[in-house]
Amino acid sequence: MRALALLSGGLDSTLAIKIILDQGIEVEALNFKSVFCTCTPKTRSCSAAATAAQQLGVKLYALSSTSEFLEIVKKPKHGYGRNMNPCLDCRILMFRKAHERMKETGGSFLITGEVLGQRPMSQRLNAMRLIDEEAGVTGLVVRPLSAGVLEPSIPELKGWVDRNKLLSIEGRSRKPQIELAESFSINDYPCPAGGCRLTDPGFAARMKDLIEHEPELLLSDVKLLTVGRHFRISPTAKAVVGRNEEENEKLSTLRQDKDRRMEVVGLPGPTTIVRGQVSNEDLLLAAAITARYSKGVDLPQVTVAVWNGNAAEASELCVAPADTASLEATRVCRK
Ligand code: SF4
């Protein structure tokens, strides 16, 4: 008997796999990666999933679902959660992909670490049923942590999995899982994460702004949302300003051929990337915002170098640092 488990690397999915392994069932783990993950990447999978798979002694398969995920984020059939997180559609996609992988590898059922009532959007009973149904996996998902409070799955009914050895955890408390981890001597696991980047209000505001202004959602634009302060300088252009040396370097690596790069001349200051179709006024505004975050903030005039695309030579703009009103009028943040 073989099963495929969704493994985020968090405690719940790790425990779920351990419970099934202890029944003598072979398990392969599947880790989903997307540009919205907050985990630390390790080769193709996230490092927490890689560590958990190693501890459990199971094979780990990593799958990147970013392109399909971008389509979902733009217009989720089942709507968003509190921010821009389309959890139901996202779980349907994951389960569908997991089902495909399960069939390819000769598996008989799926395992998840879901706990009834733990997450407000995707771990309610009705939501779980809907996800299973739309992903075409009804009856095939074993949820070892909450099985006792859920309808028996096919593997439980057929006796492939001993239902008596599954648990009946429900609700938001983490205590039962922490006690279980201790009993299994599982000590190395990450703190519970609140979800992917789309659940973060700041990131969600930038994502919303992008969807509103860019009909074609590109991965390069989404990656840019993970760095810096964002300013919508016109309906067709935005400026992204680094907040520290690390972000300045990251912005330089995320720069696309058509972007403008800005830096203040002769004074410490940020790197700014200007993306989109820009007028001269837009460039002056982006330069003024760049100057505002430089050491020249109190000077009447600051010179800002502007590199256009891959040009080696920069042009220069002389601007007064932006005032607070123009910063706040253009800053992309939660309304
Ligand atoms: S928090 Fe993000 S990754 Fe997790 S289910 Fe929701 S949308 Fe998907």
Residues whose N, C-alpha, C, O or C-beta is under 5 A from the ligand:
A	BS01	SF4	N85 P86 C87 C90 R91 G195 C196
